[in-house]
Amino acid sequence: MKYLGIIVVLGVAAVIATFARYESIDPCEWLEQDMTRALGMPSVVAQARIRAGFMLRGIVEPTSRECLEDWWRLKAEGEFEDDPY
């Protein structure tokens, strides 16, 4: 029971920290914000690049899970190396 409490507290802290950084809990918004920051261009360019990437894979309306997977993948590949966080 003690460990469950610790896990809940850590989960709540993670949600609060994420919301504080992105002002959203939507992974698609995180992907767009980080892409915009990495490209150094207007968000319209990042939106177009993200949408094109999904459309090339046959995804017309990406789900939160698909956005989260892309966000993780781009973070792991170093796409957002200029990201100060």
C-alpha positions, 0 to 999 in steps of 0.5 A: 500500500505504501508503494501505491501512494508513492506511485500516485504522488509521482504520477501527479507530480509528472502531470503537474510538471508536464502541464507547467511546461506545455500548458497542455496534457495533449501529446500532440501539443507537446510534439508541435511545441517541441518541433516548433522550438527545434525548427526555429520557425512558425508553428504552422511549419511544424504543424505541416511537417507533423501532419505530412509525417502522419499522412505518409504513414496513412494516418489522417487523424493521429491519436494521442498515443500516436503523437506520444510515440512520435514525440518519444521517437523524436526525443530519442533520435535527438531531433530536439537537441536544441531543446533546453529542457 
